[in-house]
Amino acid sequence: MRDSLRSDERAIEGLPIRLVIALVVGVACLSVMMSTISGIETLQVTEVDVQPHPEVTTPGPTDVTVTVVDPEGAPVAGATVVAKSGTATLSTVGTAETGSGGNATLSLSPSLGANQQQGTVVFDVKPPASSSYQDSRSNTDLLVVKGS
């Protein structure tokens, strides 16, 4: 049997060329698949965050400008921002939609308990419906501090 394989020139020459062809075809297929995967941006989901201005306030009526940004810091337009009680109390839930600069202004009136020195107002974001944004992590809170 060994002698028959040694004398068969096709077996010695044919095996390497078949491996080379399989390798070339495999690399080409892998290249096509990788370029297809990197071009699919609709499957990627981007987390948004909230940047309140000011970040610290005192109890009572105040206007807070909230900027919704993506991980690179670019503003997100058309998102709905919801402000609700955290450890500080809000009498009502505040909502506003971001404009083209990613900003929304909320009129809030946070309050603290009798023995409470500080608290937080929590922000949630409902991203634009036709976008790849999501808000699944906690956002930056507004700190409410009792004045001295």
For each residue, the residues with C-beta under 8 A, 3 or more apart:
1: 4 5
2: 5 6
3: 6 7
4: 1 7 8
5: 1 2 8 11
6: 2 3 12
7: 3 4
8: 4 5 11 12
9: 12 13
10: 13 14
11: 5 8 14 15
12: 6 8 9 15
13: 9 10 16 17
14: 10 11 17 18
15: 11 12 18 19
16: 13 19 20
17: 13 14 20 21
18: 14 15 21 22
19: 15 16 22 23
20: 16 17 23 24
21: 17 18 24 25
22: 18 19 25 26
23: 19 20 26 27
24: 20 21 27 28
25: 21 22 28 29
26: 22 23 29 30
27: 23 24 30 31
28: 24 25 31 32
29: 25 26 32 33
30: 26 27 33 34
31: 27 28 34 35
32: 28 29 35 36
33: 29 30 36 37
34: 30 31 37 38
35: 31 32 38 39
36: 32 33 39 40
37: 33 34 40
38: 34 35
39: 35 36
40: 36 37 43 44
41: 44 132
42: 132
43: 40
44: 40 41 132
45: 132 133 134
46: 70 71 132 133 134
47: 70 71 133 134 135 136 137
48: 68 69 70 76 79 125 127 133 134 135
49: 68 69 70 71 137 139 140
50: 66 67 68 69 81 123 125 139 140
51: 66 67 68 69 140
52: 55 64 65 66 123 140 141 142
53: 64 65 66 67
54: 57 64
55: 52 140 142 143
56: 142 143 144 145
57: 54 62 64 110 142 143 144 145
58: 62 144 145 146 147
59: 88 110 111 112 144 146 147
60: 109 110 111
61: 107 108 109
62: 57 58 107 108 109 110
63: 105 106 107 108
64: 52 53 54 57 83 105 106 108 121 142
65: 52 53 103 104 105 106
66: 50 51 52 53 81 83 96 98 103 104 105 106 123
67: 50 51 53 75 98 101 102 103 104
68: 48 49 50 51 75 76 79 81 98 102 104 125
69: 48 49 50 51 72 73 74 75 76 102
70: 46 47 48 49 73 74 76 133
71: 46 47 49
72: 69
73: 69 70
74: 69 70 102
75: 67 68 69 98 100 101 102 103
76: 48 68 69 70 79 98 102 127 128 131 133
77: 98 99 100 101 102 128
78: 97 98 128 131
79: 48 68 76 97 98 102 104 125 126 127 128 133
80: 95 96 97 98 125 126
81: 50 66 68 95 96 97 98 104 106 123 124 125
82: 93 94 95 123 124 125 126
83: 64 66 90 93 94 95 106 108 121 122 123 142
84: 90 93 94 121 122 124
85: 88 89 90 121 122
86: 119 120 121 122 141
87: 116 118 119 120
88: 59 85 110 111 112 116 118 119 120 121 144
89: 85 110 111 112 113 119
90: 83 84 85 93 94 108 109 110 111 121
91: 109 111
92:
93: 82 83 84 90
94: 82 83 84 90 106 107 108
95: 80 81 82 83 106
96: 66 80 81 104 105 106
97: 78 79 80 81 104
98: 66 67 68 75 76 77 78 79 80 81 101 102 103 104
99: 77 102 103 104
100: 75 77
101: 67 75 77 98
102: 67 68 69 74 75 76 77 79 98 99
103: 65 66 67 75 98 99
104: 65 66 67 68 79 81 96 97 98 99
105: 63 64 65 66 96
106: 63 64 65 66 81 83 94 95 96
107: 61 62 63 94
108: 61 62 63 64 83 90 94 121 142
109: 60 61 62 90 91
110: 57 59 60 62 88 89 90 119 121 142 144
111: 59 60 88 89 90 91
112: 59 88 89 116 117 118 119 144 146
113: 89 116 119
114:
115:
116: 87 88 112 113 119 146
117: 112 145 146
118: 87 88 112 143 144 145 146
119: 86 87 88 89 110 112 113 116 143 144
120: 86 87 88 141 142 143 144
121: 64 83 84 85 86 88 90 108 110 141 142 144
122: 83 84 85 86 138 139 141
123: 50 52 66 81 82 83 139 140 141 142
124: 81 82 84 135 139
125: 48 50 68 79 80 81 82 135 139
126: 79 80 82 135
127: 48 76 79 131 133 134 135
128: 76 77 78 79 131 133
129:
130:
131: 76 78 127 128
132: 41 42 44 45 46
133: 45 46 47 48 70 76 79 127 128
134: 45 46 47 48 127
135: 47 48 124 125 126 127 139
136: 47
137: 47 49
138: 122 141
139: 49 50 122 123 124 125 135
140: 49 50 51 52 55 123
141: 52 86 120 121 122 123 138
142: 52 55 56 57 64 83 108 110 120 121 123
143: 55 56 57 118 119 120
144: 56 57 58 59 88 110 112 118 119 120 121
145: 56 57 58 117 118
146: 58 59 112 116 117 118
147: 58 59
148:
